[in-house]
Amino acid sequence: MSRPEYRLLAELEAAFDALIEAGETLAAAHEARPGACWIFGEPEPVAPKRAADWLRHALLDVWYQDGQDGRATRAYIGLVAAGAEVMEAVAQANAAKAELAALLARIKEQEPSLIPEAKALLPFRHPALHDHLRGKGLARVHLKQCWRAIPVAEAPVARVRLAWYASGRSIKRLTVQEAEQKLMKLDVDAAHVRIQLRKLAGIPSGEPLAQVQRQAPLMRANLFYREPLDDGRTRRAMNVALPLFVPSTDGRLPDHNLPPLAPPEQRTRARRRDEKLEDDPFLPSLRVYRYR
């Protein structure tokens, strides 16, 4: 291993230590000054001991499970009423997450080969935790679960409305040449691939295409502030894969709804009239669509 690689790995180890310590500090701050907590799928009120155990697990779950899709992350949906000290601990934890994310981005750019090694080595930074989790198939670090931010309301909230968002998708533009290259990596002797190659050859080479990736359902929270923010906003929407911390001087949660335990099976949002993609995929094997 070269000297730059050693230096980057040492920085990553220090950043990971800081992240784990910040998570422990936040969990301890809440346990010392517990506010009300709501856990998705559990009845209210939540006992302080249960809330403390759940929150610590949510904050420190940075591990792969056996057989887990590396792109998937586990969600811990809930609301936590937090006083000033707990809110400060949340800010410190998010700062540690942001520092780790920035460092990982630099490593991926400069020394991408370090990433797999780091996933295997970082758990040994905390031997007791590693030994406890190894028997459960959690011996590797899940980097995305490390750096994903803890959702937080920046001002007191009057009410929170939670709802499943099941219509998300990412759209990546492709050229005809790029689509052809992707098809050529498949089994070109298969009839369905040959059909798609012929279809592709029949459109202009300069026509843009769209590759669509459906996103897993996620929970979104709509926050309604008690008072307008400095910029005039009165509400905010955010994804909540981790517990949402809301500032509270009396330890009570704002009014909130109880969303369904499972996302809807079908699309619930109306289709936009100006949607630019055709209804049916042009190249089904690649999830590639033509624009209208």
VENBELUR-V654059 format. One record per backbone hydrogen bond with DSSP energy under -0.5 kcal/mol. CO is the residue of the C=O (numbers start at 1). NH is the residue of the N-H. If there is no record, write none. Layout:
BEGIN
co,nh
CO,NH
CO,NH
END
This chain:
BEGIN
co,nh
2,6
3,7
4,8
5,9
6,10
7,11
8,12
9,13
10,14
11,15
12,16
13,17
14,18
15,19
16,20
17,21
18,22
19,23
20,24
21,25
22,26
23,27
24,28
25,29
26,30
27,31
28,32
29,33
31,34
36,81
37,46
38,40
38,79
39,42
47,51
48,52
49,53
50,54
51,55
52,56
53,57
54,58
55,59
56,60
57,61
60,62
62,142
65,68
69,72
77,40
78,244
79,38
80,246
82,248
83,87
84,88
85,89
86,90
87,91
88,92
89,93
90,94
91,95
92,96
93,97
94,98
95,99
96,100
97,101
98,102
99,103
100,104
101,105
102,106
103,107
104,108
105,109
106,110
107,111
111,114
112,115
113,117
114,118
115,119
116,120
117,121
118,122
119,141
121,124
122,125
123,126
126,130
127,131
128,132
129,133
130,134
131,135
133,136
133,138
134,137
140,64
141,143
142,146
143,147
144,148
149,151
151,245
156,226
158,255
159,224
160,162
160,257
161,222
163,220
164,166
165,218
168,215
170,213
172,211
174,209
175,179
176,180
177,181
178,182
179,183
180,184
181,185
182,185
183,186
186,188
187,190
190,194
191,195
192,196
193,197
194,198
195,199
196,200
197,201
198,202
199,202
200,203
204,207
205,176
208,291
209,174
210,212
210,289
211,172
212,214
213,170
218,165
219,240
220,163
221,223
221,238
222,161
223,225
223,236
224,158
224,159
229,232
233,229
234,225
236,223
238,221
241,76
243,245
244,80
245,153
246,82
251,36
255,160
257,259
272,275
276,292
283,286
283,287
283,288
284,287
287,212
288,282
288,283
289,210
290,278
END
